[in-house]
Amino acid sequence: MEPEAPEASAAPDRTGATPRQLRRMLVAPLSRSVASAGLLTWLFYVAPLDREAGVTTALLLILGLGLFGALVVWQVFAITHAKHPRLRAVEALATAVPLFLLLFSVTYFLLSQNEPGSFSEPLNRTDALYFTVTVFATVGFGDIAPATQTGRALTTVQMIADLILVGLIAKVLFSAVRIGVARRAAGGTGTDDGP
């Protein structure tokens, strides 16, 4: 009688990790990604957004975009020093993109509440999020459209920021992954993939 081969599920992959270890490596960053996107969305729906739109709203959007930029810089550093840079990049995108979209959603919502004619219809929070995502995805269904100069200007700013996000930020994150992978291959141990 021949000895039984070990189960395929126990065989290590090219990194030396078993399938169980690989699942564990995937679950933590993916769970954090889902949790952060969920938390940001929940905050969007429960935040007291009853303020006047105006200069303060514009300044808050600029501040939010500045914080978003700082988050991306921090994420790039974290990716280049991560034990698993690819997983860290997925986590970075899963945190940064919802934050970016929600910044514009809040701004559209406040604009709609304070200047009711700014869009083709009044926006509640879900409508504002929907409009933001349709602009981001460049599908523009046409059921909601900016109707004032302020609304159009803000939408134009989002379109330009979308192009920057998709082009420049994605390139930077992918470059950070390459650096992190090269650092790890060269013998760098990397840090935990935590935030």
C-alpha positions as a printed Julia matrix, in Angstrom:
195×3 Matrix{Float64}:
   0.0    0.0     0.0
   1.34   3.43   -1.0
   1.45   6.25    1.54
  -1.21   8.9     1.03
  -0.12  12.22   -0.37
  -0.67  15.16    1.93
  -3.81  17.17    1.26
  -3.44  19.76   -1.47
  -4.9   22.36    0.87
  -1.91  22.02    3.18
   0.67  22.63    0.44
   2.45  25.96    0.72
   2.32  28.45   -2.14
   5.37  30.16   -3.65
   5.65  32.45   -0.61
   5.77  29.48    1.71
   2.31  30.17    3.15
  -0.29  27.46    3.44
  -3.79  28.05    2.05
  -5.01  28.65    5.6
  -2.34  31.31    6.15
  -3.2   32.87    2.79
  -6.88  33.08    3.76
  -5.89  34.72    7.02
  -3.66  37.2     5.16
  -6.57  38.11    2.87
  -9.31  38.3     5.49
  -7.74  41.04    7.64
  -7.15  43.69    4.93
 -10.38  42.89    3.14
 -12.3   43.09    6.42
 -10.68  46.44    7.22
 -11.53  47.67    3.71
 -15.19  46.71    4.02
 -15.35  48.11    7.54
 -13.8   51.45    6.6
 -16.06  51.89    3.55
 -19.06  50.92    5.68
 -18.08  53.27    8.49
 -17.53  56.19    6.11
 -20.9   55.58    4.45
 -22.65  55.26    7.82
 -21.05  58.54    8.95
 -22.3   60.2     5.77
 -25.87  59.18    6.58
 -25.82  60.08   10.28
 -23.66  63.22   10.27
 -25.58  66.39   11.13
 -25.42  68.14    7.78
 -27.65  71.07    8.56
 -25.18  73.87    7.95
 -25.33  76.7     5.45
 -23.55  76.03    2.19
 -21.14  78.72    1.15
 -17.56  79.68    1.77
 -17.36  77.35    4.78
 -18.55  74.41    2.67
 -15.99  75.22   -0.02
 -13.24  75.48    2.58
 -14.31  72.18    4.14
 -14.21  70.51    0.71
 -10.71  71.91    0.11
  -9.64  70.77    3.6
 -11.18  67.34    2.97
  -9.36  67.02   -0.34
  -6.14  68.06    1.42
  -6.7   65.36    4.04
  -7.44  62.93    1.23
  -4.07  63.83   -0.32
  -2.35  63.3     3.03
  -4.08  59.92    3.33
  -2.77  58.92   -0.1
   0.78  59.98    0.82
   0.56  57.98    4.06
  -0.87  54.99    2.17
   1.99  55.11   -0.37
   4.5   54.99    2.48
   2.57  52.12    4.09
   2.46  50.2     0.79
   6.21  50.55    0.15
   6.96  49.25    3.65
   4.26  46.57    3.88
   4.9   42.87    4.18
   2.24  42.35    1.49
   2.22  45.51   -0.66
  -0.47  44.32   -3.08
  -2.94  43.68   -0.27
  -2.06  47.02    1.3
  -2.74  48.79   -2.02
  -6.17  47.18   -2.28
  -6.89  48.33    1.25
  -5.65  51.84    0.42
  -7.95  52.1    -2.6
 -10.88  50.67   -0.66
 -10.44  53.42    1.92
  -9.45  56.34   -0.3
 -12.06  56.04   -3.05
 -15.11  55.98   -0.72
 -13.67  58.91    1.24
 -13.18  60.87   -1.99
 -16.7   60.11   -3.22
 -18.28  60.94    0.12
 -16.5   64.31    0.28
 -18.24  65.32   -2.93
 -21.52  63.72   -1.85
 -21.59  65.87    1.29
 -20.82  68.97   -0.75
 -23.56  68.22   -3.32
 -26.04  67.48   -0.54
 -25.28  70.76    1.25
 -25.47  72.7    -2.01
 -28.83  71.15   -2.84
 -30.2   71.88    0.64
 -29.06  75.5     0.68
 -29.58  76.39   -2.98
 -32.61  74.28   -3.99
 -32.34  75.01   -7.72
 -28.74  73.8    -7.96
 -29.73  70.45   -9.46
 -32.51  69.27  -11.7
 -34.2   67.89   -8.58
 -33.64  68.26   -4.84
 -30.99  65.86   -3.53
 -31.27  63.81   -0.39
 -28.16  62.01    0.84
 -28.72  58.97   -1.35
 -29.33  61.15   -4.4
 -26.13  63.09   -3.68
 -24.15  59.84   -3.38
 -25.78  58.5    -6.55
 -24.94  61.69   -8.46
 -21.34  61.61   -7.2
 -20.87  58.01   -8.3
 -22.43  58.62  -11.75
 -20.05  61.55  -12.28
 -17.11  59.44  -11.04
 -18.06  56.53  -13.28
 -18.63  58.96  -16.19
 -21.98  57.36  -17.0
 -24.07  60.49  -16.37
 -27.55  58.97  -16.56
 -29.08  62.43  -16.95
 -31.81  62.06  -14.35
 -29.89  64.38  -12.02
 -27.89  67.24  -13.48
 -26.39  70.45  -12.12
 -28.64  73.4   -12.97
 -26.74  76.42  -11.61
 -23.28  77.82  -12.21
 -22.23  76.75   -8.71
 -23.48  73.2    -9.29
 -21.77  73.0   -12.66
 -18.52  74.41  -11.31
 -18.52  71.92   -8.43
 -19.27  69.04  -10.81
 -16.43  70.19  -13.06
 -14.07  70.21  -10.08
 -15.14  66.64   -9.29
 -14.59  65.55  -12.91
 -11.06  66.95  -12.89
 -10.38  65.41   -9.47
 -11.74  62.08  -10.79
  -9.23  62.15  -13.63
  -6.44  62.93  -11.18
  -7.61  60.14   -8.86
  -7.9   57.54  -11.59
  -4.71  58.5   -13.43
  -2.17  59.93  -11.07
  -3.18  58.33   -7.77
  -3.56  54.88   -9.32
  -0.13  55.2   -10.95
   1.41  56.3    -7.65
  -0.18  53.4    -5.75
   0.91  50.85   -8.38
   4.45  52.28   -8.31
   4.4   51.96   -4.52
   3.42  48.3    -4.89
   6.37  47.72   -7.24
   8.73  49.4    -4.76
   7.32  47.36   -1.88
   7.6   44.1    -3.81
  11.18  44.95   -4.82
  12.05  45.88   -1.23
  10.63  42.6     0.01
  12.44  40.61   -2.69
  15.68  42.34   -1.71
  15.31  41.03    1.81
  13.36  43.8     3.51
  10.93  42.32    5.97
   8.24  44.97    5.74
   5.83  45.97    8.44
   2.47  44.56    9.29
  -0.27  45.28    6.78
  -2.29  47.09    9.44
  -3.22  50.72    9.13
